[in-house]
Amino acid sequence: MSRRRYLRIACLGTLALALAALAACTPGDPQSTFDPTGPVARSQLNLFWWIFWAAVVVFVVVEAAIVYAAIRYRRRPGDGDPEQIHGHTPLEIGWTIVPAIILAVVAVPTVLTIFDNANSPEPGSMTVEVIGHQWWFEFRYPEYDFITANEMHIPLDEVVNISLDSVDVLHSFWIPKIAGKVDLIPNNINTMWIMGEESGVFLGQCAEFCGVGHANMRFRVVVEPRAEFDAWVQAQLTPAASPVDPLAADGETLFTSSGCGGCHTVDGLRGAGGTRGPNLTHVASRSHIASGIIENTQANLRAWITDPDKVKPGNVMGTEAAVYTNPDRRLTEPQISALVAYLRSLK
């Protein structure tokens, strides 16, 4: 391959990679940080632009100097060895002082943004306790005394204080359009605050590699007017009703007898108080299951119960639960149908 052709292919490949990277930054992307819908995300985006344009100026100046030097002092035919010199004191002082000034200028908005985002403007407002698990998020509302999972609801235009903890390894809590990343560290409580300024559903993601299921550790944040939020809270406070449908009633019995209640809680159901897995008291009201990776439909729920490791590799239910690891206790098709009917009734 000729050198010219090689350079052409390399340039085209670089251009394609650059375009692909830029495509991921479009505001329309569900997890784009360039479309902030809250004061925290907006302040972080403003800080990004400060640093970006400072970096652009440095890049242009440095590259221009390199290009100028390469052309001005290039070796020409007949040139001998250049004069040997040592250093240039004014230049050395200049390229020490100028970067220091640039860093000092960038440091001002950086420090201000860090303090603004670390200190809640309303410390007494509602708190949500976020607990990281491999590989799902648990949300506790201590003010209302209930627990849910993988779907966090917050009232529109209100400050919400977040308390972050982990029961196993490092995780990171990230809602790109509402707030940036804060780590969840075992035995160490981190805090942050958020505010949603637009109604809707916003995607969240664990942003710290935490094991084989990290990429599928997702969640959703539902921002809704206060009246709708209060209605959701009241629904969460209502214990799960006993199913009327015979098939669902069989599923309720099977839920505890097969060991599901050892890992999952269903408020009001005796024998279902486990905390290893998500709280399922109102699982049918959630839009997605399996830590937010699939829609909460009857077909998907059936696939999840039938072979959870196929849907989400590495999850605890598929690798450790006795009902899946013990061939003698494998669920039959009628049993799976009963469990699906029961879980679909938990609204």
Secondary structure, DSSP 8 states (H G I E B T S, - for coil): --HHHHHHHHHHHHHHHHHHHHHTT-TTSTT-TTS--SHHHHHHHHHHHHHHHHHHHHHHHHHHHHHHHHHHT---TT----------HHHHHHHHHHHHHHHHHHHHHHHHHHHHHHS-S-TTS-EEEEEEETTEEEEEETTTTEEEESEEEEETT--EEEEEEESSS-EEEEETTTEEEEEEBBTB-EEEEE---S-EEEEEEE-S--STTGGG-EEEEEEE-HHHHHHHHHHHHS------SHHHHHHHHHHHHTTGGGT-B-TT-TT-B--SS---TTGGGSSEETTTTEE--HHHHHHHHH-HHHHSTT-HHHHT-HHHH-GGG---HHHHHHHHHHHHT--
